[in-house]
Amino acid sequence: MLDVKLKLDRATKPSGVDLLAAVIGIFMRDGKILVTGAAGFIGFHVAQRLLGAGREVVGLDVVNDYYDPRLKEARLDMLKAVPGFSFIKLNSSIARR
Ligand SMILES: NC(=O)c1ccc[n+]([C@@H]2O[C@H](COP(=O)([O-])OP(=O)(O)OC[C@H]3O[C@@H](n4cnc5c(N)ncnc54)[C@H](O)[C@@H]3O)[C@@H](O)[C@H]2O)c1
């Protein structure tokens, strides 16, 4: 198992974390935070930061192959090792083809 150490920067205040969550994800009714693109570069780091702040996070990602999906799976494995993280594999697009 990977040893994941999640800590907030000392300079980061909880309000900053909440603002980040408001921009990238949405607060869910039960207090969990939905982070879209959680397997991607930005979503992964946002999820890590939120978990480090003690928040519960639901990650959502389709895990597309825009670049090597193994990197995304590795990120998800790291997040899944942290209590408070759950994952939904889903295409959130409503675009019609
Ligand atoms: N990384 C940067 O420096 C940077 C800078 C400016 C803007 N952005 C923008 O921010 C966004 C995220 O950037 P990133 O670097 O994290 O990209 P990324 O490709 O690493 O992550 C995006 C994630 O979203 C997922 N995704 C894409 N479409 C989806 C869908 N329909 N449903 C569910 N999941 C879906 C992908 O599988 C991927 O894991 C992008 O729109 C990017 O253009 C990134």
The ligand as an SDF file (V2000), in Angstrom:
LIG
                    3D

 44 48  0  0  0  0  0  0  0  0999 V2000
   -3.2860   21.7370  -15.5800 N   0  0  0  0  0  0  0  0  0  0  0  0
   -3.1730   23.0410  -15.8330 C   0  0  0  0  0  0  0  0  0  0  0  0
   -2.1260   23.6750  -15.6390 O   0  0  0  0  0  0  0  0  0  0  0  0
   -4.3810   23.8110  -16.3200 C   0  0  0  0  0  0  0  0  0  0  0  0
   -4.2750   25.1890  -16.4830 C   0  0  0  0  0  0  0  0  0  0  0  0
   -5.3880   25.9080  -16.9050 C   0  0  0  0  0  0  0  0  0  0  0  0
   -6.5770   25.2400  -17.1720 C   0  0  0  0  0  0  0  0  0  0  0  0
   -6.6520   23.9010  -17.0180 N   0  0  0  0  0  0  0  0  0  0  0  0
   -7.9260   23.2530  -17.3060 C   0  0  0  0  0  0  0  0  0  0  0  0
   -8.4200   22.6470  -16.1050 O   0  0  0  0  0  0  0  0  0  0  0  0
   -9.0770   21.4220  -16.4460 C   0  0  0  0  0  0  0  0  0  0  0  0
   -8.4260   20.2550  -15.7070 C   0  0  0  0  0  0  0  0  0  0  0  0
   -7.0480   20.2420  -16.0130 O   0  0  0  0  0  0  0  0  0  0  0  0
   -6.1550   18.9920  -15.6600 P   0  0  0  0  0  0  0  0  0  0  0  0
   -4.7450   19.3830  -15.9120 O   0  0  0  0  0  0  0  0  0  0  0  0
   -6.5370   18.4810  -14.2990 O   0  0  0  0  0  0  0  0  0  0  0  0
   -6.6260   17.9670  -16.8050 O   0  0  0  0  0  0  0  0  0  0  0  0
   -6.5870   16.3670  -16.7560 P   0  0  0  0  0  0  0  0  0  0  0  0
   -6.7920   15.9310  -18.1770 O   0  0  0  0  0  0  0  0  0  0  0  0
   -5.3930   15.8860  -16.0270 O   0  0  0  0  0  0  0  0  0  0  0  0
   -7.8640   15.9980  -15.8900 O   0  0  0  0  0  0  0  0  0  0  0  0
   -9.1940   16.1000  -16.3610 C   0  0  0  0  0  0  0  0  0  0  0  0
   -9.9140   14.8550  -15.8730 C   0  0  0  0  0  0  0  0  0  0  0  0
  -11.2910   14.9940  -16.2070 O   0  0  0  0  0  0  0  0  0  0  0  0
  -11.7650   13.7410  -16.6560 C   0  0  0  0  0  0  0  0  0  0  0  0
  -12.9170   13.9980  -17.5400 N   0  0  0  0  0  0  0  0  0  0  0  0
  -12.8990   14.5990  -18.7420 C   0  0  0  0  0  0  0  0  0  0  0  0
  -14.1510   14.6360  -19.2650 N   0  0  0  0  0  0  0  0  0  0  0  0
  -14.9590   14.0240  -18.3420 C   0  0  0  0  0  0  0  0  0  0  0  0
  -16.3560   13.7290  -18.3160 C   0  0  0  0  0  0  0  0  0  0  0  0
  -17.1770   14.0610  -19.3220 N   0  0  0  0  0  0  0  0  0  0  0  0
  -16.8610   13.1110  -17.2140 N   0  0  0  0  0  0  0  0  0  0  0  0
  -16.0530   12.7660  -16.1880 C   0  0  0  0  0  0  0  0  0  0  0  0
  -14.7160   12.9990  -16.1620 N   0  0  0  0  0  0  0  0  0  0  0  0
  -14.1840   13.6230  -17.2490 C   0  0  0  0  0  0  0  0  0  0  0  0
  -10.6050   13.1020  -17.3750 C   0  0  0  0  0  0  0  0  0  0  0  0
  -10.7070   11.6760  -17.3910 O   0  0  0  0  0  0  0  0  0  0  0  0
   -9.4180   13.5780  -16.5430 C   0  0  0  0  0  0  0  0  0  0  0  0
   -9.0300   12.6300  -15.5650 O   0  0  0  0  0  0  0  0  0  0  0  0
   -8.9810   21.2820  -17.9580 C   0  0  0  0  0  0  0  0  0  0  0  0
  -10.1680   21.8050  -18.5300 O   0  0  0  0  0  0  0  0  0  0  0  0
   -7.7970   22.1390  -18.3200 C   0  0  0  0  0  0  0  0  0  0  0  0
   -7.8960   22.6180  -19.6390 O   0  0  0  0  0  0  0  0  0  0  0  0
   -5.5900   23.1650  -16.5860 C   0  0  0  0  0  0  0  0  0  0  0  0
  1  2  1  0
  2  3  2  0
  2  4  1  0
  4  5  1  0
  4 44  2  0
  5  6  2  0
  6  7  1  0
  7  8  2  0
  8  9  1  0
  8 44  1  0
  9 10  1  0
  9 42  1  0
 10 11  1  0
 11 12  1  0
 11 40  1  0
 12 13  1  0
 13 14  1  0
 14 15  2  0
 14 16  1  0
 14 17  1  0
 17 18  1  0
 18 19  2  0
 18 20  1  0
 18 21  1  0
 21 22  1  0
 22 23  1  0
 23 24  1  0
 23 38  1  0
 24 25  1  0
 25 26  1  0
 25 36  1  0
 26 27  1  0
 26 35  1  0
 27 28  2  0
 28 29  1  0
 29 30  1  0
 29 35  2  0
 30 31  1  0
 30 32  2  0
 32 33  1  0
 33 34  2  0
 34 35  1  0
 36 37  1  0
 36 38  1  0
 38 39  1  0
 40 41  1  0
 40 42  1  0
 42 43  1  0
M  CHG  2   8   1  16  -1
M  END
$$$$
